[in-house]
Amino acid sequence: MPIAQSFLFVPGHRAERLPKAAASAADCVIADLEDGVPEAERPAARLAIAQWLQAGGQALVRINAVGTPGFAEDLAMVIAAQPQGIVLPKADAAGLAAVRARLHATQSLIALVESVAGVVALRGIAATPGLSRLAFGSIDFGLDAGIPGTEHELDFVRSRLVIESRFAGLPAPIDGVTPVIDQPDVIIREAERSRRFGFGGKLCIHPAQVALVNAAFAPTAAEVSWAEQVVSAASQRAGDAFLLAGQMIDRPVVARAHAVLAARDARAAIQRA
């Protein structure tokens, strides 16, 4: 099954937006019950999301963090309404294990890492049995860490999420949101940065961001052309290193070329789904 790359948040108290989001180019919709919803409106939002899911809607649900008001009610709704899975904010290993035990085996569980404690405990979080993926709550993390910047200031943390995901055998993690919605160049730049760092997707807060994120995570035409040439040339050799257009091609480079073509095929498969 292709791994989703674009995740579009929809505030639960704006559940009328869910059908439009589900019909968008987003790989996955996240119906939100946490930060995107005023606390007084969360009970009504919970009911609206449940009704949409029970009518056949497909989405993940970001519930409230373990031990916070609304968590128990959110989890009970998820168990009854059976969404695609849960995004758990302020994730820690114990909370993830407790939630995982309540979910159906087919439901996903994404750990939203957005605190200093979460980053310090990242290896244990990533090793949680049944965890589907890590995601980076970059804005909340910056607030918790006292780091006002969201770019190079967070390079170390981004690298850690990628490395710990790989070490735990998880799919590449999901990078945090870009707060602006009317500056395509910024959205593209940040999504391309996410891909270069080794992330496999990005959280979106507006439908206008989705196509830009999808394009940023797809290999470029030049990358695909290079990969096809490398794979074709390598198929005529018995694993020996060789020169192609002045570049030394050995096994790691051939593996990279195969990865580029796999990424192209995965994007195409998501678009067909």
C-alpha positions in Angstrom: 0.0 0.0 0.0 1.5 3.4 -1.0 2.6 5.6 1.9 0.7 8.8 2.3 2.6 12.1 1.8 0.1 14.9 2.2 -2.1 15.1 5.3 -4.8 17.8 5.5 -6.2 18.9 8.8 -9.9 19.8 9.0 -11.1 21.4 12.3 -13.8 19.2 13.9 -16.1 22.1 14.5 -16.0 22.7 10.7 -17.1 19.2 9.9 -19.0 20.4 6.8 -15.5 20.8 5.2 -14.7 17.1 5.6 -16.3 15.9 2.3 -14.5 18.6 0.3 -11.2 17.7 2.0 -11.8 14.0 1.3 -12.4 14.8 -2.4 -9.2 16.9 -2.6 -5.8 15.7 -3.7 -4.7 15.1 -0.1 -3.5 11.6 0.5 -5.1 11.6 3.9 -7.5 13.8 5.9 -7.0 14.4 9.6 -10.2 15.4 11.4 -9.0 17.5 14.3 -10.3 17.5 17.9 -7.3 19.1 19.5 -5.6 22.5 18.8 -7.7 23.4 15.9 -11.0 23.3 17.9 -12.1 25.7 20.7 -12.5 23.6 23.8 -16.2 24.6 24.2 -16.9 23.2 20.8 -15.2 19.9 21.1 -18.2 17.8 22.2 -20.2 19.0 19.1 -17.1 18.5 16.9 -16.7 14.9 18.3 -20.3 14.1 17.4 -20.1 15.7 13.9 -16.9 13.7 13.1 -18.4 10.5 14.4 -21.5 11.0 12.2 -19.4 11.6 9.1 -17.2 8.6 9.7 -20.3 6.3 10.4 -21.7 7.5 7.1 -18.7 6.2 5.3 -16.2 9.0 5.6 -12.5 8.2 5.7 -10.0 10.1 7.8 -7.6 9.9 10.7 -8.6 11.7 13.9 -6.3 13.8 15.9 -7.6 13.3 19.5 -6.6 15.2 22.6 -3.5 14.1 24.4 -3.5 11.3 27.0 -4.5 12.7 30.4 -6.1 15.9 29.1 -9.8 16.9 29.1 -11.6 15.2 26.3 -9.1 12.3 25.8 -11.4 9.6 27.1 -14.4 10.8 25.2 -12.3 11.2 22.0 -10.9 7.6 22.3 -14.4 6.2 23.0 -15.6 7.9 19.8 -12.7 6.5 17.8 -13.4 3.0 19.0 -17.0 3.3 18.1 -16.7 5.1 14.7 -13.6 3.3 13.4 -11.7 6.0 11.5 -8.6 5.1 9.6 -6.6 5.7 12.7 -5.4 8.2 15.4 -2.9 11.0 15.5 -1.8 11.2 19.1 -0.4 14.6 20.2 2.2 15.1 22.9 3.0 11.4 22.3 5.0 9.3 24.8 5.7 5.6 24.7 3.3 4.7 27.6 0.4 6.7 26.1 1.0 5.3 22.7 1.0 1.7 24.0 -2.2 2.3 25.9 -4.0 3.7 22.9 -2.6 1.1 20.5 -4.1 -1.6 22.8 -7.6 -0.1 22.3 -7.4 0.2 18.5 -8.3 -2.4 15.8 -5.3 -3.9 14.1 -6.1 -2.3 10.8 -6.2 1.2 12.3 -3.1 3.4 12.1 -1.4 5.1 15.0 0.7 8.2 14.3 2.8 9.7 17.1 2.9 13.5 17.0 6.3 14.5 18.6 6.0 18.1 19.7 7.8 18.5 23.0 11.3 18.4 24.4 10.4 15.3 26.4 9.2 13.6 23.2 12.4 14.3 21.4 14.5 13.1 24.3 12.5 9.9 24.4 12.3 9.5 20.7 13.9 6.1 20.4 11.4 4.6 22.9 8.5 6.2 21.2 9.6 5.0 17.7 9.9 1.4 19.1 6.3 1.3 20.4 4.8 -2.0 19.0 2.2 -1.3 16.4 3.2 2.4 15.8 2.6 3.4 12.2 4.7 6.5 11.9 6.2 9.6 13.5 5.1 13.1 12.8 6.8 16.4 13.9 4.7 19.0 15.7 7.4 21.7 14.8 5.5 24.8 16.0 4.5 23.3 19.4 8.0 21.9 19.8 9.6 25.3 19.2 7.3 26.8 21.8 8.2 24.1 24.4 11.9 24.3 23.6 12.0 28.1 23.6 13.2 28.1 20.0 11.3 30.8 18.0 12.7 29.8 14.6 11.3 27.0 12.5 14.0 26.5 9.8 17.6 25.7 10.4 17.1 26.1 14.1 15.2 22.7 14.0 17.6 20.8 11.7 18.9 18.6 14.5 15.4 17.6 15.6 14.3 16.9 12.0 17.3 14.7 11.5 16.6 12.8 14.7 13.0 12.0 13.6 14.3 10.7 10.3 17.1 8.6 11.8 14.9 7.2 14.6 12.2 6.3 12.2 14.7 4.4 10.0 16.3 2.7 13.0 12.8 1.5 14.2 11.8 0.3 10.7 9.1 2.8 10.4 8.2 4.7 7.1 9.8 8.1 6.7 8.2 10.6 9.2 5.8 13.4 8.4 7.1 17.0 8.8 5.2 19.8 10.5 2.9 22.4 9.0 3.8 25.5 7.1 1.7 28.3 8.8 1.4 30.5 5.7 -1.2 29.6 3.0 -0.8 32.5 0.5 2.9 32.2 -0.2 3.4 29.2 -2.6 7.1 29.8 -2.8 7.5 29.4 1.0 5.3 26.2 1.0 7.3 24.7 -1.9 10.6 25.6 -0.3 9.7 24.1 3.1 8.2 20.9 1.5 11.3 20.4 -0.6 13.4 20.9 2.5 11.4 18.2 4.2 12.0 15.8 1.4 15.8 16.6 1.3 15.9 15.8 5.1 14.4 12.4 4.5 10.8 13.0 5.5 8.2 11.1 3.7 5.3 13.6 4.0 4.1 16.9 5.4 1.1 18.1 7.4 -1.1 20.7 5.7 -3.5 23.2 7.2 -5.2 24.4 4.0 -6.3 22.7 0.7 -4.1 25.2 -1.2 -1.0 23.6 0.3 -1.8 20.1 -0.8 -0.9 20.1 -4.5 2.3 22.0 -3.7 3.3 19.4 -1.1 2.5 16.5 -3.4 4.6 18.0 -6.2 7.5 18.6 -3.8 7.6 15.0 -2.7 7.4 13.6 -6.3 10.7 13.1 -8.1 11.3 15.7 -10.8 11.4 14.8 -14.5 15.2 15.3 -14.4 15.5 12.9 -11.5 13.4 10.3 -13.1 15.3 10.5 -16.4 18.6 10.2 -14.5 17.3 7.2 -12.6 16.0 5.4 -15.7 19.4 5.9 -17.4 21.3 4.5 -14.4 19.0 1.5 -14.0 19.1 0.7 -17.7 22.9 0.9 -17.8 23.3 -1.1 -14.6 21.1 -3.9 -15.9 23.7 -4.6 -18.6 26.5 -5.0 -16.1 27.1 -7.6 -13.4 27.3 -5.3 -10.5 30.5 -3.6 -11.6 31.0 0.1 -11.1 30.9 2.1 -14.4 30.9 5.7 -15.7 27.8 7.3 -16.9 27.9 10.9 -18.2 31.1 11.5 -16.2 29.6 10.1 -12.9 30.9 7.0 -11.2 28.0 4.6 -10.8 28.3 1.9 -8.1 25.8 -0.1 -6.1 24.7 2.7 -3.7 24.0 5.0 -6.7 22.0 2.2 -8.4 20.0 1.7 -5.3 19.3 5.4 -5.2 18.1 5.3 -8.8 15.8 2.5 -7.9 14.5 4.5 -5.0 13.7 7.4 -7.2 11.7 5.2 -9.6 9.9 3.6 -6.7 9.0 7.1 -5.4 7.6 8.0 -8.8 5.5 4.8 -8.9 4.3 5.3 -5.4 3.1 8.8 -6.2 1.3 7.5 -9.2 -0.3 4.7 -7.2 -1.6 7.2 -4.6 -3.1 9.4 -7.4 -4.9 6.4 -8.8 -6.3 5.3 -5.5 
